[in-house]
Amino acid sequence: MPLCGKSGDMLWLRAQGHAVLGIELSPIAVRDFYAENNLESRTSGQGRFERWETDGLAILRGDFFDLAPPDLRDVAGVYDRASLIALPPPMRAHYAGHLRAILPAAAAVLLVTMEYPQEQMTGPPFSVREDEVRGFYEDRYAVTHLFTKDILGESPQFRERGLSHLVERVYHLAPR
């Protein structure tokens, strides 16, 4: 999970039997994740990263853009729940390019985006359109749009920020 923060999704994925690897820049978020979830952790160095680990779950504390292919050699899939939408437009192409460059060839991606009239709200989260997703990934992945859900009704904080329309889209990126 790139840019994982304190996401509870990591615990859910681990509970489903997956070995989870998160990447997070903020030392506060990493420390708080382990503390708030009452998890014992072991820390060690891994290249330019500080590795925080407990059974079935590890977080590399450091800059996502410092990741190299050896750091992810055992990764079979990526769950991008909030990374791409957290980045402003100028950084998204760099992020997607780096992700494509460092992932094992067989790794798939489950990507969740939000789409809304960008002029109605400054991000984050930022609006990411389907054509942008395809532009970033179609050279290496078969991009399948799995699901769209209108989430404005269940997200009053976004209505309060002035949004008139908000959908969440889920994509599966299968290696070609």
Backbone as JSON Lines, residues from 0, in Angstrom:
{"i":0,"aa":"M","n":[0.85,-1.18,0.0],"ca":[0.0,0.0,0.0],"c":[0.89,1.23,0.0]}
{"i":1,"aa":"P","n":[0.99,1.9,-1.13],"ca":[1.79,3.12,-1.17],"c":[1.1,4.25,-0.41]}
{"i":2,"aa":"L","n":[1.9,5.11,0.2],"ca":[1.4,6.27,0.95],"c":[0.31,5.82,1.92]}
{"i":3,"aa":"C","n":[0.6,4.8,2.71],"ca":[-0.42,4.11,3.5],"c":[-0.94,4.88,4.69]}
{"i":4,"aa":"G","n":[-0.17,5.83,5.21],"ca":[-0.61,6.55,6.4],"c":[-0.93,5.58,7.52]}
{"i":5,"aa":"K","n":[-2.09,5.78,8.15],"ca":[-2.54,4.92,9.25],"c":[-3.72,4.06,8.82]}
{"i":6,"aa":"S","n":[-3.81,3.77,7.54],"ca":[-4.99,3.1,6.99],"c":[-5.32,1.78,7.67]}
{"i":7,"aa":"G","n":[-6.56,1.67,8.1],"ca":[-7.06,0.42,8.66],"c":[-7.19,-0.68,7.62]}
{"i":8,"aa":"D","n":[-7.14,-0.3,6.34],"ca":[-7.19,-1.31,5.27],"c":[-6.05,-2.31,5.39]}
{"i":9,"aa":"M","n":[-4.91,-1.86,5.93],"ca":[-3.78,-2.78,6.09],"c":[-4.13,-3.92,7.04]}
{"i":10,"aa":"L","n":[-4.84,-3.59,8.11],"ca":[-5.25,-4.62,9.07],"c":[-6.27,-5.57,8.44]}
{"i":11,"aa":"W","n":[-7.2,-5.02,7.67],"ca":[-8.2,-5.85,7.01],"c":[-7.53,-6.8,6.03]}
{"i":12,"aa":"L","n":[-6.61,-6.29,5.23],"ca":[-5.91,-7.15,4.26],"c":[-5.13,-8.25,4.97]}
{"i":13,"aa":"R","n":[-4.48,-7.9,6.06],"ca":[-3.75,-8.91,6.84],"c":[-4.71,-9.96,7.38]}
{"i":14,"aa":"A","n":[-5.87,-9.53,7.87],"ca":[-6.86,-10.47,8.42],"c":[-7.39,-11.42,7.34]}
{"i":15,"aa":"Q","n":[-7.31,-11.01,6.08],"ca":[-7.74,-11.87,4.97],"c":[-6.64,-12.85,4.55]}
{"i":16,"aa":"G","n":[-5.5,-12.79,5.25],"ca":[-4.42,-13.72,4.97],"c":[-3.32,-13.2,4.08]}
{"i":17,"aa":"H","n":[-3.36,-11.91,3.74],"ca":[-2.33,-11.33,2.89],"c":[-1.17,-10.81,3.74]}
{"i":18,"aa":"A","n":[0.04,-10.99,3.24],"ca":[1.19,-10.31,3.84],"c":[1.14,-8.88,3.3]}
{"i":19,"aa":"V","n":[1.18,-7.9,4.19],"ca":[0.97,-6.5,3.81],"c":[2.27,-5.71,3.97]}
{"i":20,"aa":"L","n":[2.56,-4.9,2.95],"ca":[3.69,-3.98,2.99],"c":[3.17,-2.59,2.68]}
{"i":21,"aa":"G","n":[3.3,-1.68,3.63],"ca":[2.93,-0.29,3.42],"c":[4.17,0.55,3.23]}
{"i":22,"aa":"I","n":[4.0,1.69,2.57],"ca":[5.08,2.66,2.41],"c":[4.54,3.98,2.92]}
{"i":23,"aa":"E","n":[5.26,4.62,3.85],"ca":[4.78,5.87,4.44],"c":[5.96,6.77,4.79]}
{"i":24,"aa":"L","n":[5.85,8.03,4.43],"ca":[6.9,9.01,4.7],"c":[6.88,9.49,6.15]}
{"i":25,"aa":"S","n":[5.71,9.68,6.71],"ca":[5.57,10.3,8.03],"c":[5.92,9.35,9.18]}
{"i":26,"aa":"P","n":[6.94,9.68,9.97],"ca":[7.23,8.83,11.12],"c":[6.11,8.86,12.15]}
{"i":27,"aa":"I","n":[5.39,9.98,12.23],"ca":[4.28,10.09,13.18],"c":[3.16,9.12,12.79]}
{"i":28,"aa":"A","n":[2.82,9.07,11.51],"ca":[1.76,8.17,11.05],"c":[2.13,6.71,11.32]}
{"i":29,"aa":"V","n":[3.38,6.35,11.08],"ca":[3.8,4.96,11.31],"c":[3.73,4.62,12.79]}
{"i":30,"aa":"R","n":[4.3,5.48,13.61],"ca":[4.28,5.25,15.06],"c":[2.85,5.16,15.56]}
{"i":31,"aa":"D","n":[2.0,6.1,15.14],"ca":[0.61,6.11,15.59],"c":[-0.16,4.88,15.11]}
{"i":32,"aa":"F","n":[0.11,4.42,13.89],"ca":[-0.58,3.22,13.4],"c":[-0.34,2.05,14.33]}
{"i":33,"aa":"Y","n":[0.92,1.83,14.68],"ca":[1.23,0.7,15.56],"c":[0.66,0.91,16.96]}
{"i":34,"aa":"A","n":[0.77,2.13,17.48],"ca":[0.27,2.41,18.84],"c":[-1.25,2.32,18.91]}
{"i":35,"aa":"E","n":[-1.95,2.94,17.97],"ca":[-3.42,2.97,17.99],"c":[-4.03,1.58,17.8]}
{"i":36,"aa":"N","n":[-3.29,0.69,17.16],"ca":[-3.8,-0.66,16.92],"c":[-3.18,-1.69,17.86]}
{"i":37,"aa":"N","n":[-2.49,-1.18,18.9],"ca":[-1.88,-2.05,19.91],"c":[-1.03,-3.16,19.3]}
{"i":38,"aa":"L","n":[-0.21,-2.79,18.33],"ca":[0.64,-3.76,17.65],"c":[2.07,-3.62,18.14]}
{"i":39,"aa":"E","n":[2.67,-4.73,18.5],"ca":[4.1,-4.75,18.81],"c":[4.85,-4.65,17.49]}
{"i":40,"aa":"S","n":[5.93,-3.9,17.46],"ca":[6.69,-3.8,16.22],"c":[8.17,-4.0,16.47]}
{"i":41,"aa":"R","n":[8.81,-4.53,15.45],"ca":[10.26,-4.62,15.43],"c":[10.72,-3.63,14.36]}
{"i":42,"aa":"T","n":[11.77,-2.9,14.63],"ca":[12.28,-1.97,13.64],"c":[13.68,-2.38,13.22]}
{"i":43,"aa":"S","n":[13.95,-2.15,11.95],"ca":[15.28,-2.44,11.41],"c":[15.5,-1.54,10.2]}
{"i":44,"aa":"G","n":[16.7,-1.51,9.72],"ca":[17.0,-0.75,8.52],"c":[16.81,-1.6,7.28]}
{"i":45,"aa":"Q","n":[16.34,-0.98,6.22],"ca":[16.23,-1.64,4.92],"c":[16.6,-0.6,3.88]}
{"i":46,"aa":"G","n":[17.87,-0.53,3.52],"ca":[18.33,0.48,2.58],"c":[18.08,1.87,3.13]}
{"i":47,"aa":"R","n":[17.36,2.68,2.38],"ca":[17.06,4.05,2.8],"c":[15.81,4.13,3.68]}
{"i":48,"aa":"F","n":[15.3,2.97,4.09],"ca":[14.05,2.92,4.84],"c":[14.27,2.4,6.25]}
{"i":49,"aa":"E","n":[13.36,2.79,7.11],"ca":[13.24,2.19,8.43],"c":[12.07,1.21,8.31]}
{"i":50,"aa":"R","n":[12.3,-0.05,8.6],"ca":[11.26,-1.07,8.46],"c":[10.64,-1.34,9.82]}
{"i":51,"aa":"W","n":[9.33,-1.11,9.92],"ca":[8.54,-1.42,11.12],"c":[7.77,-2.68,10.78]}
{"i":52,"aa":"E","n":[7.85,-3.69,11.64],"ca":[7.26,-4.97,11.28],"c":[6.59,-5.64,12.46]}
{"i":53,"aa":"T","n":[5.47,-6.27,12.17],"ca":[4.78,-7.17,13.08],"c":[4.32,-8.35,12.24]}
{"i":54,"aa":"D","n":[3.76,-9.36,12.84],"ca":[3.38,-10.55,12.08],"c":[2.46,-10.21,10.91]}
{"i":55,"aa":"G","n":[2.91,-10.52,9.7],"ca":[2.09,-10.35,8.52],"c":[1.93,-8.94,8.01]}
{"i":56,"aa":"L","n":[2.61,-7.98,8.63],"ca":[2.45,-6.58,8.23],"c":[3.75,-5.82,8.47]}
{"i":57,"aa":"A","n":[4.19,-5.1,7.47],"ca":[5.38,-4.26,7.61],"c":[5.12,-2.92,6.94]}
{"i":58,"aa":"I","n":[5.72,-1.88,7.48],"ca":[5.68,-0.56,6.86],"c":[7.11,-0.1,6.68]}
{"i":59,"aa":"L","n":[7.42,0.31,5.45],"ca":[8.7,0.94,5.18],"c":[8.51,2.43,5.38]}
{"i":60,"aa":"R","n":[9.21,2.99,6.35],"ca":[9.09,4.42,6.64],"c":[10.16,5.14,5.83]}
{"i":61,"aa":"G","n":[9.71,5.91,4.87],"ca":[10.62,6.65,4.01],"c":[9.88,7.15,2.78]}
{"i":62,"aa":"D","n":[10.63,7.68,1.84],"ca":[10.08,8.3,0.64],"c":[9.73,7.25,-0.41]}
{"i":63,"aa":"F","n":[8.49,7.23,-0.83],"ca":[8.03,6.31,-1.88],"c":[8.95,6.35,-3.09]}
{"i":64,"aa":"F","n":[9.43,7.53,-3.44],"ca":[10.25,7.68,-4.64],"c":[11.66,7.12,-4.46]}
{"i":65,"aa":"D","n":[12.0,6.71,-3.25],"ca":[13.28,6.02,-3.0],"c":[13.16,4.51,-3.15]}
{"i":66,"aa":"L","n":[11.94,4.0,-3.31],"ca":[11.76,2.55,-3.49],"c":[12.43,2.09,-4.78]}
{"i":67,"aa":"A","n":[13.0,0.9,-4.71],"ca":[13.64,0.28,-5.87],"c":[13.06,-1.13,-6.04]}
{"i":68,"aa":"P","n":[13.2,-1.72,-7.22],"ca":[12.65,-3.06,-7.44],"c":[13.0,-4.09,-6.37]}
{"i":69,"aa":"P","n":[14.23,-4.13,-5.83],"ca":[14.5,-5.13,-4.79],"c":[13.63,-4.98,-3.54]}
{"i":70,"aa":"D","n":[13.18,-3.75,-3.25],"ca":[12.32,-3.53,-2.08],"c":[10.96,-4.21,-2.24]}
{"i":71,"aa":"L","n":[10.56,-4.45,-3.49],"ca":[9.22,-4.96,-3.77],"c":[9.23,-6.32,-4.46]}
{"i":72,"aa":"R","n":[10.34,-7.01,-4.41],"ca":[10.48,-8.26,-5.18],"c":[9.42,-9.31,-4.82]}
{"i":73,"aa":"D","n":[8.88,-9.28,-3.61],"ca":[7.87,-10.27,-3.2],"c":[6.44,-9.76,-3.33]}
{"i":74,"aa":"V","n":[6.26,-8.58,-3.88],"ca":[4.92,-7.98,-3.98],"c":[4.16,-8.59,-5.16]}
{"i":75,"aa":"A","n":[2.97,-9.1,-4.87],"ca":[2.11,-9.7,-5.9],"c":[1.02,-8.74,-6.35]}
{"i":76,"aa":"G","n":[0.71,-7.74,-5.53],"ca":[-0.34,-6.81,-5.87],"c":[-0.24,-5.53,-5.06]}
{"i":77,"aa":"V","n":[-0.84,-4.49,-5.6],"ca":[-0.85,-3.17,-4.95],"c":[-2.29,-2.75,-4.75]}
{"i":78,"aa":"Y","n":[-2.57,-2.21,-3.58],"ca":[-3.87,-1.61,-3.3],"c":[-3.63,-0.12,-3.14]}
{"i":79,"aa":"D","n":[-3.98,0.65,-4.17],"ca":[-3.83,2.1,-4.14],"c":[-5.2,2.69,-3.81]}
{"i":80,"aa":"R","n":[-5.43,2.89,-2.53],"ca":[-6.72,3.38,-2.04],"c":[-6.78,4.9,-2.02]}
{"i":81,"aa":"A","n":[-5.64,5.51,-1.74],"ca":[-5.67,6.96,-1.55],"c":[-4.37,7.64,-1.97]}
{"i":82,"aa":"S","n":[-3.54,6.96,-2.73],"ca":[-2.25,7.54,-3.11],"c":[-2.38,8.46,-4.31]}
{"i":83,"aa":"L","n":[-2.87,7.93,-5.42],"ca":[-2.96,8.74,-6.63],"c":[-3.81,9.98,-6.4]}
{"i":84,"aa":"I","n":[-4.91,9.84,-5.68],"ca":[-5.8,10.98,-5.45],"c":[-5.25,11.97,-4.43]}
{"i":85,"aa":"A","n":[-4.21,11.58,-3.7],"ca":[-3.59,12.49,-2.73],"c":[-2.61,13.44,-3.4]}
{"i":86,"aa":"L","n":[-2.22,13.13,-4.62],"ca":[-1.17,13.9,-5.28],"c":[-1.74,14.93,-6.25]}
{"i":87,"aa":"P","n":[-1.15,16.13,-6.26],"ca":[-1.58,17.14,-7.23],"c":[-1.22,16.69,-8.64]}
{"i":88,"aa":"P","n":[-1.91,17.23,-9.64],"ca":[-1.69,16.79,-11.03],"c":[-0.22,16.7,-11.46]}
{"i":89,"aa":"P","n":[0.62,17.67,-11.15],"ca":[2.0,17.56,-11.64],"c":[2.77,16.35,-11.08]}
{"i":90,"aa":"M","n":[2.39,15.84,-9.93],"ca":[3.1,14.72,-9.31],"c":[2.56,13.36,-9.71]}
{"i":91,"aa":"R","n":[1.33,13.32,-10.23],"ca":[0.69,12.02,-10.5],"c":[1.42,11.2,-11.56]}
{"i":92,"aa":"A","n":[1.85,11.85,-12.64],"ca":[2.55,11.11,-13.69],"c":[3.86,10.54,-13.15]}
{"i":93,"aa":"H","n":[4.56,11.31,-12.33],"ca":[5.81,10.85,-11.73],"c":[5.55,9.65,-10.82]}
{"i":94,"aa":"Y","n":[4.51,9.74,-10.01],"ca":[4.13,8.64,-9.11],"c":[3.82,7.38,-9.92]}
{"i":95,"aa":"A","n":[2.95,7.5,-10.92],"ca":[2.54,6.33,-11.71],"c":[3.73,5.73,-12.45]}
{"i":96,"aa":"G","n":[4.59,6.58,-12.99],"ca":[5.77,6.08,-13.69],"c":[6.71,5.33,-12.76]}
{"i":97,"aa":"H","n":[6.88,5.87,-11.56],"ca":[7.76,5.2,-10.59],"c":[7.16,3.87,-10.15]}
{"i":98,"aa":"L","n":[5.86,3.84,-9.91],"ca":[5.2,2.59,-9.52],"c":[5.38,1.53,-10.6]}
{"i":99,"aa":"R","n":[5.15,1.92,-11.86],"ca":[5.33,0.97,-12.97],"c":[6.77,0.45,-13.02]}
{"i":100,"aa":"A","n":[7.73,1.32,-12.74],"ca":[9.14,0.95,-12.85],"c":[9.61,0.0,-11.76]}
{"i":101,"aa":"I","n":[9.01,0.07,-10.58],"ca":[9.53,-0.7,-9.45],"c":[8.78,-1.98,-9.16]}
{"i":102,"aa":"L","n":[7.57,-2.12,-9.69],"ca":[6.77,-3.32,-9.4],"c":[7.26,-4.53,-10.18]}
{"i":103,"aa":"P","n":[7.18,-5.71,-9.58],"ca":[7.46,-6.93,-10.34],"c":[6.5,-7.01,-11.53]}
{"i":104,"aa":"A","n":[6.95,-7.61,-12.61],"ca":[6.17,-7.66,-13.85],"c":[4.79,-8.29,-13.67]}
{"i":105,"aa":"A","n":[4.65,-9.23,-12.75],"ca":[3.38,-9.94,-12.57],"c":[2.44,-9.29,-11.56]}
{"i":106,"aa":"A","n":[2.86,-8.2,-10.93],"ca":[2.04,-7.57,-9.89],"c":[0.86,-6.81,-10.49]}
{"i":107,"aa":"A","n":[-0.33,-7.06,-9.97],"ca":[-1.54,-6.36,-10.38],"c":[-1.78,-5.2,-9.42]}
{"i":108,"aa":"V","n":[-2.69,-4.3,-9.82],"ca":[-3.0,-3.13,-9.0],"c":[-4.52,-3.0,-8.89]}
{"i":109,"aa":"L","n":[-5.0,-2.75,-7.68],"ca":[-6.39,-2.37,-7.45],"c":[-6.34,-0.89,-7.09]}
{"i":110,"aa":"L","n":[-6.93,-0.06,-7.93],"ca":[-6.84,1.39,-7.8],"c":[-8.21,1.98,-7.53]}
{"i":111,"aa":"V","n":[-8.29,2.84,-6.52],"ca":[-9.53,3.54,-6.19],"c":[-9.29,5.03,-6.42]}
{"i":112,"aa":"T","n":[-10.17,5.66,-7.19],"ca":[-10.06,7.1,-7.44],"c":[-11.36,7.79,-7.05]}
{"i":113,"aa":"M","n":[-11.3,9.1,-7.04],"ca":[-12.49,9.94,-6.86],"c":[-12.57,10.85,-8.07]}
{"i":114,"aa":"E","n":[-13.79,11.14,-8.48],"ca":[-13.99,12.05,-9.59],"c":[-15.08,13.04,-9.23]}
{"i":115,"aa":"Y","n":[-14.77,14.32,-9.43],"ca":[-15.69,15.4,-9.13],"c":[-15.26,16.62,-9.94]}
{"i":116,"aa":"P","n":[-16.09,17.67,-10.02],"ca":[-15.68,18.89,-10.72],"c":[-14.52,19.55,-9.94]}
{"i":117,"aa":"Q","n":[-13.3,19.42,-10.44],"ca":[-12.12,19.89,-9.71],"c":[-12.2,21.37,-9.36]}
{"i":118,"aa":"E","n":[-12.88,22.15,-10.19],"ca":[-12.97,23.59,-9.91],"c":[-13.82,23.89,-8.67]}
{"i":119,"aa":"Q","n":[-14.59,22.91,-8.2],"ca":[-15.43,23.12,-7.02],"c":[-14.69,22.91,-5.7]}
{"i":120,"aa":"M","n":[-13.53,22.27,-5.75],"ca":[-12.81,21.99,-4.51],"c":[-11.33,21.8,-4.83]}
{"i":121,"aa":"T","n":[-10.49,22.43,-4.03],"ca":[-9.07,22.14,-4.16],"c":[-8.78,20.91,-3.31]}
{"i":122,"aa":"G","n":[-7.99,20.02,-3.82],"ca":[-7.67,18.8,-3.09],"c":[-6.62,19.04,-2.04]}
{"i":123,"aa":"P","n":[-6.16,18.01,-1.41],"ca":[-6.55,16.63,-1.62],"c":[-7.86,16.28,-0.89]}
{"i":124,"aa":"P","n":[-8.51,15.22,-1.26],"ca":[-8.21,14.39,-2.42],"c":[-8.5,15.14,-3.72]}
{"i":125,"aa":"F","n":[-7.75,14.78,-4.74],"ca":[-7.92,15.39,-6.05],"c":[-8.78,14.5,-6.93]}
{"i":126,"aa":"S","n":[-9.45,15.13,-7.88],"ca":[-10.23,14.39,-8.86],"c":[-9.28,13.77,-9.88]}
{"i":127,"aa":"V","n":[-9.48,12.49,-10.16],"ca":[-8.68,11.78,-11.17],"c":[-9.65,11.1,-12.12]}
{"i":128,"aa":"R","n":[-9.61,11.53,-13.38],"ca":[-10.53,11.0,-14.39],"c":[-10.02,9.66,-14.96]}
{"i":129,"aa":"E","n":[-10.93,8.91,-15.55],"ca":[-10.58,7.62,-16.13],"c":[-9.55,7.75,-17.25]}
{"i":130,"aa":"D","n":[-9.67,8.79,-18.09],"ca":[-8.69,8.94,-19.17],"c":[-7.29,9.17,-18.62]}
{"i":131,"aa":"E","n":[-7.19,9.81,-17.46],"ca":[-5.89,10.01,-16.83],"c":[-5.34,8.67,-16.33]}
{"i":132,"aa":"V","n":[-6.18,7.87,-15.7],"ca":[-5.76,6.54,-15.23],"c":[-5.25,5.72,-16.41]}
{"i":133,"aa":"R","n":[-6.02,5.7,-17.49],"ca":[-5.61,4.93,-18.67],"c":[-4.31,5.47,-19.25]}
{"i":134,"aa":"G","n":[-4.15,6.77,-19.29],"ca":[-2.92,7.36,-19.8],"c":[-1.7,6.97,-18.99]}
{"i":135,"aa":"F","n":[-1.87,6.85,-17.69],"ca":[-0.75,6.48,-16.82],"c":[-0.38,5.0,-16.94]}
{"i":136,"aa":"Y","n":[-1.36,4.14,-17.13],"ca":[-1.12,2.71,-16.93],"c":[-1.33,1.8,-18.13]}
{"i":137,"aa":"E","n":[-2.05,2.22,-19.17],"ca":[-2.41,1.28,-20.24],"c":[-1.22,0.73,-21.02]}
{"i":138,"aa":"D","n":[-0.07,1.37,-20.96],"ca":[1.08,0.83,-21.67],"c":[1.57,-0.48,-21.06]}
{"i":139,"aa":"R","n":[1.33,-0.69,-19.79],"ca":[1.81,-1.9,-19.1],"c":[0.68,-2.79,-18.58]}
{"i":140,"aa":"Y","n":[-0.49,-2.21,-18.39],"ca":[-1.59,-2.93,-17.77],"c":[-2.84,-2.89,-18.63]}
{"i":141,"aa":"A","n":[-3.63,-3.96,-18.55],"ca":[-4.99,-3.93,-19.08],"c":[-5.82,-3.28,-17.97]}
{"i":142,"aa":"V","n":[-6.39,-2.11,-18.25],"ca":[-7.13,-1.35,-17.25],"c":[-8.62,-1.68,-17.39]}
{"i":143,"aa":"T","n":[-9.18,-2.23,-16.32],"ca":[-10.6,-2.56,-16.3],"c":[-11.29,-1.73,-15.23]}
{"i":144,"aa":"H","n":[-12.3,-0.97,-15.66],"ca":[-13.11,-0.19,-14.73],"c":[-14.12,-1.16,-14.11]}
{"i":145,"aa":"L","n":[-13.99,-1.41,-12.81],"ca":[-14.82,-2.41,-12.13],"c":[-16.11,-1.86,-11.57]}
{"i":146,"aa":"F","n":[-16.07,-0.61,-11.08],"ca":[-17.16,-0.17,-10.23],"c":[-17.17,1.34,-10.13]}
{"i":147,"aa":"T","n":[-18.35,1.93,-10.12],"ca":[-18.52,3.36,-9.85],"c":[-19.63,3.5,-8.82]}
{"i":148,"aa":"K","n":[-19.4,4.34,-7.84],"ca":[-20.41,4.57,-6.81],"c":[-20.49,6.07,-6.51]}
{"i":149,"aa":"D","n":[-21.7,6.6,-6.49],"ca":[-21.91,7.98,-6.07],"c":[-21.79,8.02,-4.55]}
{"i":150,"aa":"I","n":[-20.81,8.76,-4.04],"ca":[-20.56,8.77,-2.59],"c":[-20.82,10.13,-1.95]}
{"i":151,"aa":"L","n":[-21.36,11.08,-2.71],"ca":[-21.6,12.41,-2.14],"c":[-22.57,12.34,-0.97]}
{"i":152,"aa":"G","n":[-23.61,11.53,-1.08],"ca":[-24.61,11.42,-0.02],"c":[-24.05,10.9,1.29]}
{"i":153,"aa":"E","n":[-23.02,10.06,1.22],"ca":[-22.43,9.51,2.44],"c":[-21.15,10.24,2.85]}
{"i":154,"aa":"S","n":[-20.88,11.37,2.19],"ca":[-19.66,12.13,2.46],"c":[-19.99,13.61,2.68]}
{"i":155,"aa":"P","n":[-20.66,13.94,3.79],"ca":[-21.08,15.33,4.01],"c":[-19.92,16.32,4.03]}
{"i":156,"aa":"Q","n":[-18.74,15.86,4.43],"ca":[-17.59,16.76,4.48],"c":[-17.26,17.31,3.09]}
{"i":157,"aa":"F","n":[-17.54,16.54,2.04],"ca":[-17.27,17.01,0.69],"c":[-18.38,17.93,0.2]}
{"i":158,"aa":"R","n":[-19.6,17.67,0.59],"ca":[-20.69,18.57,0.24],"c":[-20.45,19.92,0.9]}
{"i":159,"aa":"E","n":[-19.97,19.89,2.15],"ca":[-19.67,21.13,2.87],"c":[-18.54,21.91,2.21]}
{"i":160,"aa":"R","n":[-17.68,21.23,1.48],"ca":[-16.59,21.9,0.77],"c":[-17.03,22.4,-0.6]}
{"i":161,"aa":"G","n":[-18.31,22.2,-0.93],"ca":[-18.86,22.78,-2.14],"c":[-19.07,21.84,-3.31]}
{"i":162,"aa":"L","n":[-18.89,20.55,-3.13],"ca":[-19.05,19.64,-4.26],"c":[-20.52,19.38,-4.58]}
{"i":163,"aa":"S","n":[-20.82,19.34,-5.87],"ca":[-22.17,19.02,-6.34],"c":[-22.25,17.59,-6.85]}
{"i":164,"aa":"H","n":[-21.1,16.95,-7.06],"ca":[-21.05,15.6,-7.63],"c":[-19.76,14.94,-7.15]}
{"i":165,"aa":"L","n":[-19.84,13.69,-6.73],"ca":[-18.65,12.96,-6.29],"c":[-18.88,11.47,-6.48]}
{"i":166,"aa":"V","n":[-18.03,10.85,-7.28],"ca":[-18.09,9.41,-7.46],"c":[-16.74,8.79,-7.13]}
{"i":167,"aa":"E","n":[-16.81,7.56,-6.66],"ca":[-15.61,6.77,-6.42],"c":[-15.58,5.71,-7.53]}
{"i":168,"aa":"R","n":[-14.4,5.53,-8.12],"ca":[-14.24,4.53,-9.18],"c":[-13.15,3.54,-8.77]}
{"i":169,"aa":"V","n":[-13.38,2.29,-9.1],"ca":[-12.42,1.23,-8.79],"c":[-11.96,0.61,-10.1]}
{"i":170,"aa":"Y","n":[-10.65,0.43,-10.22],"ca":[-10.04,-0.14,-11.42],"c":[-9.16,-1.33,-11.05]}
{"i":171,"aa":"H","n":[-9.15,-2.32,-11.92],"ca":[-8.19,-3.42,-11.81],"c":[-7.18,-3.24,-12.93]}
{"i":172,"aa":"L","n":[-5.91,-3.23,-12.57],"ca":[-4.84,-3.1,-13.54],"c":[-4.12,-4.44,-13.6]}
{"i":173,"aa":"A","n":[-4.34,-5.18,-14.67],"ca":[-3.74,-6.51,-14.84],"c":[-2.53,-6.39,-15.75]}
{"i":174,"aa":"P","n":[-1.4,-6.95,-15.34],"ca":[-0.2,-6.87,-16.18],"c":[-0.45,-7.47,-17.56]}
{"i":175,"aa":"R","n":[0.1,-6.84,-18.57],"ca":[-0.02,-7.35,-19.95],"c":[1.05,-8.4,-20.19]}
